[in-house]
């Protein structure tokens, strides 16, 4: 009697497992039982057993063995896209359930720009961690294209950054703190002792250059043109890593036009000095983006911590 589709369906639904599908996929890709076993983190005998079980279930030869490995038969290649869909659907289901548990449980996944890290997280995270020791908070820096990509998947519950010109679909933005470009210096820099700093004094200083695509670089180039700083002395060490800015400025020999948010941790403890140059170069405010339909208790508590931090920072600046 020929094997019918109904019989095969009954066998697959009652006896086949996800690991059989994953084994099929690995063998089709790697063409070797040993290599496929290594990829799945199992032993070679276990991989061989999975193949035997699947071929017995289907009553079909799926791979041709030879001295260099295995080659998939037409039956295996026909089954491959189906196996891929089964595994993908299973992974999606697992991610959806995990996402549900994260929202209802004690986990917060945070993406943060450099500016938001300095302006908000540096002050908010220590208190939040102490107040909620059972909440796992995962923080990842997102810069440039990584920031743009942060809104396209389900990687983050909240993204701390500047206000964007276009808010991604399904997300909302809350403004927390203002920001502006300032002239920062080490505490031993000669200009750090002055109450106010003139444009002429700035023109004689040595400056740290910035990456070409940064907000600071564009404004700095405009200042050079506006004030005719054609012979300005520059140190060409560019980086998006805040500690590099600190490393350059702490020598007391250099100045930097930098967002206040980026150097806020060092300004707040007196390791850097903000010069009163009267430039008035405002930047888009800093806050956080979130999806209202995906907020659980842990994320709500994190928002409250950010809001409280912003309120405290605002009160400190209010005379």
C-alpha positions in Angstrom: 0.0 0.0 0.0 1.4 3.4 -1.0 2.1 6.0 1.7 -0.7 8.6 1.7 -0.5 12.3 2.7 -2.9 11.6 5.6 -0.6 8.9 7.0 2.4 11.2 6.7 0.5 14.1 8.3 -0.5 11.9 11.3 3.2 10.8 11.7 4.5 14.3 11.6 2.0 15.8 14.0 2.3 13.0 16.5 6.0 12.0 16.4 8.0 14.7 14.6 9.7 17.4 16.7 11.3 20.8 16.1 14.7 19.3 16.5 14.1 17.1 13.4 13.3 20.2 11.4 16.4 21.9 12.7 18.5 18.9 11.9 17.2 18.8 8.3 18.0 22.5 7.9 21.6 22.1 9.2 22.3 19.1 7.1 21.0 20.8 3.9 23.2 23.8 4.7 26.4 22.1 5.9 26.3 18.8 4.0 28.0 16.9 6.8 26.7 15.1 9.9 29.6 16.2 12.1 29.4 19.8 11.0 25.6 19.9 11.4 25.9 18.3 14.9 28.5 20.9 15.9 26.3 23.8 14.7 23.4 22.5 16.8 25.5 21.8 19.8 24.8 18.0 19.9 26.9 14.9 19.3 27.4 13.3 15.9 25.6 10.1 17.0 22.7 12.2 18.1 22.5 14.0 14.8 22.7 10.6 13.0 19.8 9.3 15.1 17.7 12.4 14.3 18.2 11.8 10.6 17.3 8.1 10.9 14.2 9.0 12.9 13.0 11.6 10.3 13.7 9.3 7.3 11.7 6.5 9.1 8.8 8.8 9.8 8.6 9.9 6.2 9.6 6.5 4.8 11.8 8.4 2.4 15.6 8.8 1.9 16.5 12.4 2.6 20.3 12.4 2.3 22.8 10.4 0.3 25.9 9.5 2.4 29.3 9.6 0.9 32.9 9.9 2.1 32.9 13.7 2.2 29.5 14.1 3.9 25.9 14.0 2.8 23.9 15.4 -0.2 20.2 16.2 0.1 17.8 14.3 -2.1 15.0 16.0 -4.0 12.7 15.0 -1.2 14.9 16.8 1.4 15.0 19.9 -0.7 11.2 19.9 -1.1 10.8 19.6 2.7 13.4 22.3 3.5 11.3 25.4 3.0 8.5 23.8 5.1 11.0 22.9 7.9 12.3 26.5 7.7 8.8 27.9 8.1 8.1 25.6 11.1 11.3 26.6 12.9 10.7 30.3 12.1 7.1 30.2 13.4 8.3 28.5 16.5 11.0 31.1 17.1 8.5 33.9 16.6 6.1 32.3 19.0 8.8 32.0 21.6 9.8 35.6 21.1 6.2 36.8 21.5 5.8 34.9 24.7 9.1 36.1 26.0 8.1 39.7 25.1 4.9 39.2 27.0 6.7 38.0 30.1 9.2 40.9 29.8 6.3 43.4 29.8 4.6 41.8 32.7 7.7 40.9 34.6 10.9 42.5 35.7 13.0 43.4 32.7 13.6 46.6 30.8 15.6 46.8 27.5 17.0 50.2 27.0 18.7 51.7 23.9 20.4 55.0 24.6 22.3 57.6 22.6 25.5 59.0 24.0 23.8 62.3 24.8 20.9 60.6 26.7 23.3 58.4 28.6 25.2 61.4 29.9 22.1 63.6 30.5 19.8 61.0 32.0 21.0 57.4 32.6 24.2 58.5 34.4 22.0 60.0 37.1 18.9 57.8 36.9 20.3 54.3 36.7 22.1 54.1 40.1 18.9 55.1 42.0 16.7 52.9 39.8 18.9 49.9 40.4 18.9 50.5 44.1 15.1 51.0 44.3 14.3 48.0 42.1 16.9 45.3 42.6 14.7 42.6 41.1 14.3 44.4 37.8 16.8 43.4 35.2 17.8 46.5 33.2 19.7 45.9 29.9 21.3 49.1 28.4 22.8 49.2 24.9 24.4 52.2 23.2 22.8 53.1 19.9 24.7 55.5 17.6 24.0 56.5 14.0 22.4 53.8 11.9 22.0 51.6 15.0 19.7 54.4 16.5 17.7 54.5 13.3 17.3 50.7 13.4 16.3 50.7 17.1 12.6 51.3 16.2 12.2 48.7 13.5 12.1 45.5 15.7 11.3 44.4 19.2 14.8 44.8 20.6 14.1 47.7 23.0 11.3 48.7 25.3 12.5 52.3 25.5 15.0 54.4 23.5 16.5 57.4 25.2 17.7 60.0 22.7 17.2 63.5 21.3 13.8 64.5 19.9 13.7 63.3 16.3 12.2 65.2 13.4 10.0 62.2 12.5 8.6 60.0 15.3 8.5 56.3 14.2 5.1 54.8 13.7 3.7 53.3 16.9 6.2 55.2 19.1 5.7 58.4 21.2 8.4 60.8 22.5 8.5 62.5 25.9 10.7 65.6 26.3 12.7 65.5 29.5 15.7 67.9 29.5 17.0 70.6 27.2 20.5 70.5 25.7 22.9 72.9 24.1 26.5 73.0 22.7 28.9 74.4 25.2 32.7 75.0 25.4 34.2 72.5 27.8 37.7 72.5 29.2 39.8 70.7 31.8 39.8 72.4 35.2 43.5 73.4 34.8 43.0 75.1 31.4 43.9 78.8 31.6 40.5 79.9 30.4 38.7 77.8 33.1 39.5 80.5 35.6 37.8 83.3 33.6 34.3 84.4 34.5 33.5 85.0 30.8 35.5 84.0 27.7 35.7 86.2 24.6 35.6 85.1 21.0 39.2 86.3 20.6 40.3 84.1 23.5 38.6 81.1 21.9 40.3 81.8 18.6 43.8 81.5 20.2 43.0 78.2 21.9 43.7 74.7 20.7 40.5 72.6 20.0 39.6 69.0 19.8 38.1 68.2 16.4 34.8 66.2 16.0 33.6 63.5 13.7 32.3 65.0 10.4 28.6 63.9 10.9 28.2 65.2 14.4 26.0 68.1 15.4 29.0 69.7 17.2 31.1 69.5 14.0 28.6 71.3 11.9 28.1 74.1 14.4 31.9 74.4 15.0 32.5 74.8 11.3 29.9 77.6 11.2 31.7 79.3 14.1 35.0 79.1 12.3 33.4 80.7 9.2 31.5 83.3 11.1 34.5 84.5 13.1 37.2 84.0 10.5 39.1 81.3 12.5 41.2 80.3 9.4 44.3 79.5 11.4 42.7 77.7 14.3 44.8 75.1 16.0 43.2 71.7 16.0 43.9 68.2 17.5 42.5 65.6 15.1 41.4 62.9 17.4 37.8 62.1 16.7 35.5 59.7 18.6 31.9 59.1 19.7 33.1 57.6 23.0 32.5 60.1 25.8 35.5 59.0 27.9 37.8 60.0 25.0 36.5 63.6 25.3 37.3 63.4 29.0 40.7 62.0 28.2 41.5 64.8 25.8 40.2 67.7 27.9 41.6 66.6 31.3 45.1 67.6 30.2 44.1 71.2 30.6 45.4 72.2 27.2 42.4 71.8 24.9 38.9 73.1 24.4 35.9 71.3 22.9 32.6 72.4 21.5 30.4 69.6 22.8 26.8 68.9 23.9 26.4 69.6 27.6 24.7 66.2 27.9 27.7 64.3 26.7 30.1 65.7 29.3 27.4 66.1 32.1 28.9 63.3 34.2 32.2 65.1 34.4 30.7 68.6 34.8 28.6 67.4 37.7 31.5 66.2 39.8 33.8 69.1 38.9 36.3 67.2 36.6 35.5 69.5 33.6 34.5 73.1 33.4 31.9 74.8 31.2 33.2 78.1 29.9 30.9 81.0 29.8 31.3 81.9 26.1 27.7 83.1 25.5 27.3 81.1 22.3 23.7 80.1 22.9 23.8 77.1 20.5 20.6 75.2 21.4 20.2 71.5 20.5 17.0 69.3 20.3 15.9 68.2 23.7 16.6 64.8 25.2 13.9 62.4 26.3 12.7 58.9 25.5 10.6 57.1 22.9 8.3 54.2 23.9 5.4 52.2 22.5 2.2 52.8 24.5 0.9 49.3 23.7 3.9 47.6 25.1 4.4 49.0 28.5 4.5 46.7 31.5 5.1 47.4 35.3 8.9 47.3 35.0 9.0 49.7 32.1 6.5 52.0 33.9 8.8 52.2 36.9 11.7 52.9 34.6 9.8 55.8 33.1 9.1 57.2 36.5 12.8 57.1 37.4 13.7 59.0 34.2 10.9 61.6 34.9 12.1 62.0 38.5 15.7 62.5 37.3 14.7 65.1 34.8 12.7 67.0 37.4 15.7 67.0 39.8 18.0 68.2 37.1 15.6 71.0 36.1 15.3 72.1 39.7 19.0 72.2 40.1 19.3 74.7 37.2 16.4 76.9 38.4 17.7 79.8 40.5 
